[in-house]
Amino acid sequence: MATIIIIYGILAVGLIVSLAKSKEKTKIAFKVAKKSLLKTAPALLTMLGIVGLILGLLTPEKISSLIGAEAGIFATLTAALIGSLTLIPSLVAFPLAGSLLRSGATVMTISAFITTLVMVGIVTFPMEMKVLGKRFTLLRNGLGIIAALLIAFLMGVIL
Amino acid sequence: MKKFLKQFKLPLGVALVYILLFVFSPDIARRSSEVTWEYFLEMAFILPPVFILMGLMEVWLPKDKIQKWLGNDSGLRGGFFSLALGTLPTGPVYVAFPLAASLLHKGASITNVVIFLGSWAALKIPQLMVEIKFLGLPFALTRFALTTIALIIMGLFMKAMLTRFPDKEWLKSRENLPD
């Protein structure tokens, strides 16, 4: 809800300023917006469908049973895989991670879950590729996986 | 029709998976559809204004200023500015992609755009509050510090790579945007 208010607030201010300065340019802005939105639409629909499929399979209970039960490198890698695949709002992800930590998952595993969740977005791939290009997206997410795993490892060692 | 099919082959493929799932595993299918619907509503509210904002950015952001603040010669200040821009409480990461594309087009450096996107996804202030609450301050702080370092390295590396091997296909698709 807060997100929606903030975005529409920024938009309202932007539009008022833009209209005051030039009607013509505002029209062009709308044209650009419409064109990009239509061009991105297939990628968006794909993303929506895949998010649903993944979260339909990987419920919070399922995630708990996959990475909460055992320790070790296997659990950490599973956590990284789940984190890369899912797109979960932080209000759901952090409480889940907290409860897993308390129920015995290692810091490394929990870090791997959180870092991949925020740094790697396999489901947002189609959209990111459409908007920022294939090479950019592959590099950013590929490096993101490596970085996320390194960070998780370091956090396991430090904390 | 042919063009439509080609353009929408991915979403149509996903729809097919849903149909199969409804036949073979209605439980999962129902859960998945609910999630998809929820996210659809969210995106239907959030994305139109985001794309209009992007349009406004394309039209109004002065190229010389963006180049100065976030461009190749913006240095440490540019990096810090990108990081700060990303931590603002705004919304899910898919909101940031169109904005990042606009910044790139207006002359922001690849390094700074990577830092901006990374910080948007990983270092959001409201998200950090939740993280501190559920995982503790040491966890959140360590992750924040390590992620910041990682983003800077990623950004520098990606700039080097994409300068040497530019994505021609993508550059071509963006030729007729207003300057």
Interface residues (C-beta under 8 A of the other chain):
Chain A: A2 T3 I4 I6 I7 Y8 I10 L11 G14 L15 S18 K21 K25 T26 I28 A29 F30 K31 V32 A33 K34 S36 L37 T40 P42 A43 L44 L45 T46 M47 L48 G49 I50 V51 G52 L53 L55 G56 L57 T59 L87 P89 S90 L91 F94 P95 A97 G98 L101 V107 I110 S111 I114 T115 V118 M119 G121 T124 P126 M127 E128 V131 L132 G133 K134 R135 F136 L139 R140 L143 G144 A147 L150 I151 L154 M155 I158 L159
Chain B: Q7 F8 L10 P11 G13 V14 A15 V17 Y18 L21 I28 A29 R31 S32 S33 E34 V35 T36 W37 Y39 F40 M43 F45 I46 L47 P48 P49 V50 F51 I52 L53 M54 G55 L56 E58 V59 W60 P89 T90 G91 P92 V93 Y94 V95 F97 P98 A100 A101 L104 I110 V114 L117 G118 A121 A122 K124 P126 Q127 V130 E131 K133 F134 L135 P138 F139 T142 R143 L146 T147 A150 L151 I153 M154 F157 M158 M161 L162 F165 D167 E169 W170 L171 L177 P178
